[in-house]
Amino acid sequence: MESSIPKDYLVKFLLFVILIIVIALLTSFFHLGKPKNSIYAVTHFSSSWLSREIIFSLLFTISLCLLSFTIYKFQNWMMVKQTLLIAVSLFGLITIYSMIKVYMLPTVPAWNSFSTPLRFFSTAIILGGISVAVFIALLNKQPGIVFPVESAKLVKIILLILAVTSVLNLAGHLFHLFSLKGAGLAGLESYKLILDVNPIPFYLWSGLSFIVCSIVDLFWCYK
């Protein structure tokens, strides 16, 4: 990837990603009842998935910072960059898995389903794929949304992945939603909670899938 993407552009993109992660981490502490006591949320690593989520998120961010710095300063350190890239990927996957485990509660049927990991991973793929596609498009010097020739194949692969992931995301969410109706009183109450009491997240999930599929179709036809 480095052979076709200027180093400065790549570093700026990674720094933008790091900024978003830092803002998300800082914002997440306000989910706690007393944000000033948030330090205690990281002291139960052996028993709490919330603590593991925070620790692995920090490790992911730190490894991403190190990768960005290495790319910027030490262009010939290929082995170090490959090692850091593997670390970033592993910490990212473990972070998402930890987030999923926080919500997989047997007492909450609306969360305790295959739909939860599906939505977490699909969202990461969708937002990551869109970010990479936009970044590649910005590398082009011509006006309009035109992808560089050397990156066209990569963009097509990304678009296909986005389309498939969006369809799976929406299908899984709808299947789980309607299966709650036959899951007893708790499931029925969860169904009502999702569609009647607080339907905004449902519409956001559905809207995201439709928007992504529309964007993919537009870009594919445009190319």
JONOR-V110620 format. One record per pair of residues at least 6 apart in sequence whose ideal C-beta (glycine too) atoms are under 8 Angstrom apart, sorted by the first residue. I is the first residue (numbers start at 0). J is the second residue. If there is no record, write none. Layout:
# JONOR-V110620
I;J  I;J
This chain:
# JONOR-V110620
0;9  1;9  1;70  1;74  3;147  3;149  3;150  4;135  4;138  4;150  5;138  6;70  6;71  6;74  8;134  8;137  8;138  9;70  10;67  10;70  10;71  12;130  12;134  13;63  13;66  13;67  13;70  14;67  16;63  16;130  17;60  17;63  17;64  17;67  20;56  20;59  20;60  20;63  21;60  24;53  24;56  24;57  24;60  28;34  28;37  28;40  31;37  31;40  40;47  40;49  40;50  40;53  41;50  41;53  41;54  42;50  43;49  43;50  44;50  44;51  44;54  48;97  48;100  48;101  49;101  51;97  51;100  52;94  52;97  52;98  52;101  55;90  55;93  55;94  55;97  56;94  58;90  59;87  59;90  59;91  59;94  62;83  62;86  62;87  62;90  63;87  65;83  66;80  66;83  66;84  66;86  66;87  69;76  69;79  69;80  69;83  70;80  73;79  73;80  91;123  95;119  95;120  95;123  96;116  98;119  99;115  99;116  99;119  102;110  102;115  103;110  103;111  103;115  103;116  104;110  104;111  105;111  107;189  108;179  108;182  108;185  108;186  108;189  109;179  109;189  109;190  109;192  109;193  112;175  112;178  113;171  113;175  114;171  114;172  114;174  114;175  114;176  117;167  117;168  117;171  117;172  118;168  118;171  118;172  118;204  121;164  121;165  121;167  121;168  121;171  122;168  122;207  124;160  124;161  124;164  125;161  125;164  125;165  125;168  125;207  125;211  128;157  128;158  128;160  128;161  128;164  129;161  129;211  129;214  131;157  132;146  132;154  132;157  132;158  132;161  132;218  135;146  135;147  135;150  135;153  135;154  136;144  136;145  136;146  136;154  138;147  138;150  139;145  139;146  139;147  144;218  144;221  146;154  146;222  151;222  154;218  154;222  155;219  155;222  158;215  158;218  158;219  159;215  161;211  161;214  161;215  162;211  162;212  162;215  162;216  164;211  165;207  165;208  165;209  165;211  165;212  165;215  166;208  166;212  168;204  168;207  168;208  169;204  169;205  169;208  169;209  172;201  172;204  172;205  176;190  176;193  176;194  176;201  177;190  178;186  179;186  179;187  179;189  179;190  179;193  180;186  180;187  180;190  182;189  193;200  193;201  194;201
